[in-house]
Amino acid sequence: MRFAISGSSGQILATGELFIQEDESGELRLSFRTDRGRIIEGGLVDADGSLANASKDLFRQFFLTWGVSGITLTARSS
């Protein structure tokens, strides 16, 4: 599934895809890969499979990456 990340003004900051990757310690992490190849790592997936904490960490990384508040992640049809 494709996604667009936009700021509070509606400007699209990046497009790409969410994915789960295994880190060096074997933990699963929610991440975002932009169409330009940049990978933004989010938080760890909880043992029960919940993405709630992982997504909060990912949105913090979005803020640090673009310095924009009010970031929205929107699913896009292909």
KAHU-V98135 format. One record per pair of residues at least 24 apart in sequence whose ideal C-beta (glycine too) atoms are under 10 Angstrom apart, sorted by the first residue. I is the first residue (numbers start at 1). GAP is how many residues later the second one is. D is the distance in whole Angstrom. If there is no record, write none. Layout:
i:I gap:GAP d:D
i:I gap:GAP d:D
This chain:
i:1 gap:74 d:6
i:1 gap:75 d:8
i:1 gap:76 d:9
i:1 gap:77 d:8
i:2 gap:33 d:9
i:2 gap:72 d:10
i:2 gap:73 d:7
i:2 gap:74 d:4
i:2 gap:75 d:8
i:2 gap:76 d:6
i:3 gap:29 d:7
i:3 gap:31 d:10
i:3 gap:69 d:10
i:3 gap:70 d:5
i:3 gap:71 d:6
i:3 gap:72 d:6
i:3 gap:73 d:6
i:4 gap:68 d:8
i:4 gap:69 d:8
i:4 gap:70 d:5
i:4 gap:71 d:8
i:4 gap:72 d:5
i:5 gap:27 d:8
i:5 gap:29 d:8
i:5 gap:35 d:9
i:5 gap:54 d:10
i:5 gap:57 d:6
i:5 gap:60 d:9
i:5 gap:61 d:8
i:5 gap:63 d:9
i:5 gap:66 d:6
i:5 gap:67 d:7
i:5 gap:68 d:6
i:5 gap:69 d:8
i:6 gap:62 d:9
i:6 gap:64 d:9
i:6 gap:65 d:7
i:6 gap:66 d:5
i:6 gap:67 d:8
i:6 gap:68 d:7
i:7 gap:55 d:10
i:7 gap:59 d:7
i:7 gap:60 d:9
i:7 gap:61 d:4
i:7 gap:62 d:8
i:7 gap:63 d:6
i:7 gap:64 d:6
i:7 gap:65 d:8
i:8 gap:60 d:7
i:8 gap:61 d:6
i:8 gap:62 d:3
i:8 gap:63 d:8
i:8 gap:64 d:8
i:9 gap:59 d:8
i:9 gap:61 d:8
i:10 gap:60 d:10
i:10 gap:62 d:9
i:11 gap:55 d:10
i:11 gap:57 d:8
i:12 gap:60 d:10
i:12 gap:62 d:9
i:12 gap:64 d:10
i:13 gap:49 d:8
i:13 gap:52 d:8
i:13 gap:53 d:5
i:13 gap:55 d:7
i:13 gap:58 d:8
i:13 gap:59 d:10
i:14 gap:24 d:8
i:14 gap:26 d:9
i:14 gap:48 d:9
i:14 gap:51 d:9
i:14 gap:52 d:8
i:15 gap:59 d:10
i:15 gap:61 d:7
i:16 gap:24 d:9
i:18 gap:24 d:9
i:18 gap:33 d:9
i:18 gap:36 d:10
i:18 gap:37 d:9
i:18 gap:40 d:8
i:18 gap:55 d:8
i:18 gap:57 d:10
i:20 gap:25 d:6
i:20 gap:31 d:9
i:20 gap:34 d:9
i:28 gap:26 d:8
i:29 gap:25 d:7
i:29 gap:28 d:9
i:29 gap:29 d:9
i:30 gap:24 d:4
i:30 gap:25 d:6
i:30 gap:26 d:10
i:30 gap:27 d:8
i:30 gap:28 d:6
i:31 gap:27 d:7
i:31 gap:30 d:9
i:32 gap:26 d:6
i:32 gap:27 d:10
i:32 gap:29 d:8
i:32 gap:30 d:8
i:32 gap:33 d:9
i:32 gap:41 d:8
i:34 gap:31 d:10
i:38 gap:27 d:8
i:40 gap:24 d:9
i:40 gap:25 d:6
i:40 gap:26 d:10
